[in-house]
Amino acid sequence: MLLSKVISLSLKGLSKYRMRTFLMMLGIIIGIATLTVIVSVSKGMQKKITKSIQSFGPNAVMVSAGGGKMFGPPDEKVTTLTLDDANAIRESVKGIRALSTNTMNLEQTIIYGSKNATSLVVGVTPEFADAWQWYAEKGDFISDEDNASMSKNCMLGQTVVSELFGDQDPVGETIRVNNTNFKVIGVLSRRGTSPMGMDMDRRVMVPLTTAMKRLYNVTYVGMIRMYIDDASRLDEVSKTVTSLLKERHHITPPQEDDFRVTNTMSMANMAKGVSKTLGTFLALLSLISLAVGGIVIANIMFISVNERKKEIGIRRAFGATAGDIKKQFLGEALFVTIGGGIVGTVLGIVISQGLAAIKKMPVVLSWEPFALAIVFSTVVGIIAGIQPAKRAAALDPVDAIRG
């Protein structure tokens, strides 16, 4: 029997039982729509993670005060990380192109005129620029002279500039931090979001000495950042730094570290691993939905074969072979699943776009969901339809006509 004839008969058979056809398609639609959303959101998350890692800076090793956590800002209550630690790392560890130390307070009120904003305030040295590969877009960077004199100069991130100054040039203006006036000498280039979801442009940077002695009155630092020449040595440098600090801080098992060492490569791998694991789990759920949909299709088609015995018998009486009957019912199953796959893909794309617009979730649309929909729908259609099609083909024509 010609393919066009199979298509015609299959569509004609399905059109007679539209509600039944819709119910058979529903499971496939839900499964494929879910799979489409998962693929789109997973690819979007991976793109966002890659971008945020790039924003955080390449080839970096970070030492943060406080142990136990893999990500997040330094623990402000931990006072054991010092400038002497930074100097020891600089002298002992090879391959460090730039090293900077900083101290910070996460939420400070920044005032300009009648406007105010909440911002991270960071004390830095000039090495911050090279260690973070993050430079001034406008004006000057914090200098050695600023640190030597504990000056009240500062730099602003783009978010702070937007909230306090709008389109006005902030360089030369005066802001207030902790009841201390600071002159704006520069604006940082835009950086984006960190891997932890933090707005890296919401910050004010002041000289490290000014932060430690005038703002916070501390003798310790919150973070040491290193820029490494060779990306392949990130793990090696991380282990060396960890061993050095354990020795300096007199930490022996089972004591927990009072610091944590991370690097951009391990951060990227962990974040991608979490995203991949979550995506795999959700994909399995959608495949289970497809499997359930296939079972429903098979059961409904068995019922359909029993109800359409007379139709099958008449077709056999007019010359249709058992193979023709088998092709017709298998074709019906494939039309149901492939049609459901196409509808599910379109629905999944619409849902993905809705999530991107309403929930601001990262979404990347690609050809993969459509290809997966066709493949999975075809496989489910063949598996679900083959046995009902065989049963229909095996019916005795005389018995079938009798019903």
SVG drawing of the C-alpha trace seen along z (x, -y; Angstrom):
<svg xmlns="http://www.w3.org/2000/svg" viewBox="-22 -67 81 83">
<polyline fill="none" stroke="black" stroke-width="0.4" points="0.0,0.0 1.3,-3.4 2.5,-5.8 -0.1,-8.4 -2.8,-5.8 -1.6,-4.9 -1.6,-8.6 -5.0,-9.1 -6.5,-6.1 -4.8,-6.9 -6.0,-10.5 -9.5,-9.4 -9.5,-6.8 -8.3,-9.4 -10.8,-12.1 -13.7,-9.8 -12.7,-9.7 -11.5,-13.2 -11.8,-13.2 -10.1,-9.9 -7.3,-11.2 -6.9,-14.2 -6.7,-12.1 -4.0,-9.9 -2.0,-13.0 -2.4,-14.8 0.3,-12.7 2.7,-13.2 2.0,-16.9 2.7,-17.3 5.9,-15.2 7.4,-17.0 6.4,-20.4 8.1,-19.7 11.2,-18.4 11.3,-21.5 11.1,-23.8 13.8,-21.8 16.2,-21.9 15.6,-25.6 16.0,-26.6 19.0,-24.3 20.8,-25.8 19.9,-29.3 21.3,-28.4 24.5,-27.1 24.9,-30.3 24.2,-32.4 26.7,-30.4 29.4,-30.8 28.7,-34.5 28.8,-35.0 32.0,-33.0 33.5,-35.3 32.2,-38.3 33.8,-37.0 37.1,-36.9 39.3,-34.2 42.3,-32.4 41.4,-33.4 42.1,-31.8 40.2,-33.4 40.8,-33.0 37.9,-34.1 37.6,-34.4 35.4,-31.7 35.2,-28.0 32.5,-25.5 30.8,-27.3 31.8,-26.8 30.4,-30.1 29.3,-33.4 31.0,-36.5 33.6,-36.4 32.3,-35.8 32.7,-39.2 33.0,-37.5 36.2,-35.6 39.3,-37.7 42.1,-35.2 42.8,-36.2 45.5,-38.9 47.8,-41.0 50.7,-38.8 48.9,-35.8 48.7,-37.7 52.4,-38.5 53.3,-34.9 51.3,-33.7 52.9,-36.3 56.4,-35.1 55.8,-31.4 53.5,-30.6 54.8,-30.7 52.9,-31.8 50.9,-34.6 50.7,-37.6 48.7,-39.8 47.5,-39.5 45.1,-41.9 43.6,-42.0 40.4,-43.6 38.0,-44.0 34.3,-44.6 31.0,-45.3 28.0,-44.0 25.3,-46.5 26.2,-50.2 24.0,-53.2 25.5,-55.5 24.1,-59.0 24.3,-61.7 22.2,-64.8 18.7,-63.6 19.3,-60.2 20.6,-57.0 21.5,-53.5 22.5,-50.3 25.8,-49.0 28.8,-46.7 31.7,-48.9 35.2,-47.4 38.6,-48.5 41.1,-47.8 44.7,-48.3 45.8,-49.3 46.5,-45.5 42.8,-44.9 42.5,-46.0 45.0,-43.4 43.9,-40.7 40.3,-41.0 41.0,-42.2 38.6,-45.0 39.5,-48.6 38.2,-52.1 35.8,-53.1 36.0,-56.7 38.4,-58.7 41.2,-57.2 41.7,-53.9 42.5,-53.8 46.3,-54.4 49.2,-53.6 49.1,-57.3 45.5,-56.9 46.4,-53.9 49.5,-55.6 47.6,-58.7 44.3,-56.9 42.6,-59.2 38.9,-59.6 38.7,-59.0 36.4,-56.3 35.3,-54.6 31.7,-53.6 30.2,-50.6 27.7,-51.2 24.6,-50.3 25.4,-52.8 26.1,-55.5 22.7,-54.8 20.8,-54.9 22.5,-58.0 23.5,-60.1 21.4,-58.9 23.0,-60.4 25.1,-62.8 28.9,-62.4 29.8,-61.4 33.5,-62.0 34.4,-64.9 31.2,-64.7 31.1,-63.8 29.1,-60.9 28.7,-59.9 29.6,-56.4 29.2,-55.7 29.1,-59.5 32.3,-59.9 32.5,-62.0 34.3,-60.5 35.2,-62.1 34.4,-60.1 37.5,-59.8 36.5,-57.0 33.8,-54.7 34.3,-51.0 33.5,-49.3 30.3,-47.2 30.8,-43.7 27.4,-42.0 26.3,-39.2 28.5,-36.9 28.1,-33.1 26.3,-33.5 23.8,-35.9 25.2,-39.0 25.2,-42.3 28.9,-43.0 28.3,-46.6 26.6,-47.5 29.7,-48.5 31.8,-51.4 35.6,-51.0 37.8,-52.9 41.5,-52.6 42.1,-49.4 43.8,-51.4 40.9,-53.8 38.4,-50.9 40.4,-49.1 41.3,-52.0 38.6,-54.7 35.5,-52.8 35.6,-49.4 38.5,-49.7 39.8,-46.1 43.2,-44.5 42.1,-41.6 41.0,-41.2 38.0,-39.4 39.5,-38.2 42.7,-37.6 42.4,-37.4 45.1,-36.0 45.4,-36.2 47.3,-33.1 49.4,-33.1 48.5,-29.6 44.8,-28.4 46.0,-24.8 47.7,-25.5 44.5,-26.8 44.0,-23.6 47.7,-23.3 47.9,-26.8 44.7,-26.3 46.1,-23.3 49.4,-25.1 47.6,-28.1 45.4,-25.8 48.4,-24.0 50.3,-27.2 47.3,-28.8 46.7,-25.6 50.2,-25.8 50.1,-29.5 46.8,-29.2 47.9,-26.0 45.0,-24.0 45.2,-20.2 42.5,-17.6 39.8,-17.4 39.7,-21.2 37.7,-22.9 39.5,-25.5 38.8,-29.1 39.2,-30.1 38.0,-28.7 39.9,-28.5 38.1,-28.4 39.0,-29.0 37.0,-30.0 37.4,-26.5 36.1,-24.6 33.2,-27.1 32.3,-26.7 32.4,-22.9 30.3,-22.8 27.7,-25.2 27.4,-23.3 27.3,-20.0 24.3,-21.2 22.6,-22.6 23.2,-19.3 22.0,-17.1 18.8,-19.2 18.2,-19.1 18.8,-15.3 16.3,-14.8 13.6,-16.9 14.3,-15.3 13.7,-11.9 10.4,-13.1 9.4,-14.2 10.5,-10.9 8.3,-9.1 5.4,-11.3 6.1,-10.2 6.2,-6.6 2.9,-7.0 1.5,-8.6 2.7,-5.7 0.9,-3.2 -2.3,-5.2 -2.0,-5.3 -1.4,-1.5 -4.4,-0.8 -6.8,-3.1 -5.7,-1.6 -6.4,1.9 -9.9,0.7 -10.1,-1.0 -9.2,2.3 -12.0,4.1 -14.5,1.4 -13.5,1.3 -13.5,5.0 -16.3,4.5 -14.4,1.8 -11.3,4.0 -13.3,6.9 -14.9,4.9 -11.5,3.5 -10.1,7.1 -13.2,8.2 -12.4,5.5 -8.8,6.7 -6.8,5.1 -4.0,7.3 -3.0,8.0 0.0,5.8 -2.2,2.9 -4.2,3.1 -1.0,3.2 0.3,0.1 -2.9,-1.8 -3.0,-1.3 0.7,-1.9 0.3,-5.0 -2.5,-6.2 -0.2,-5.7 2.6,-7.6 0.4,-10.5 -0.9,-10.8 2.6,-10.8 4.4,-13.0 1.4,-15.4 1.6,-15.5 5.3,-16.1 4.9,-19.0 2.2,-20.6 4.2,-19.9 7.3,-21.6 5.3,-24.7 3.7,-24.8 7.1,-24.3 8.5,-27.2 5.6,-29.4 6.0,-28.5 9.8,-29.1 9.2,-32.5 6.7,-33.2 9.1,-32.2 11.8,-34.5 9.4,-37.4 7.5,-37.0 10.0,-35.3 13.2,-36.6 14.5,-33.1 17.4,-32.6 16.1,-30.7 17.9,-29.7 15.8,-28.4 17.4,-25.9 16.7,-23.1 17.4,-20.5 13.9,-20.4 12.3,-19.9 14.7,-17.1 14.2,-15.4 10.4,-15.7 10.4,-14.0 12.8,-11.2 11.0,-10.5 7.5,-10.8 8.5,-8.4 9.9,-5.9 6.9,-6.1 4.5,-5.9 6.2,-2.7 6.3,-1.0 2.8,-2.0 1.3,-1.1 3.1,2.0 1.1,4.5 -2.4,3.0 -1.5,2.9 -0.4,6.6 -3.7,7.6 -5.7,5.7 -3.8,7.4 -4.3,10.8 -8.1,10.6 -10.0,13.2 -11.9,11.2 -15.1,13.2 -15.2,12.9 -14.3,9.3 -17.2,8.5 -19.5,10.2 -18.1,7.9"/>
</svg>
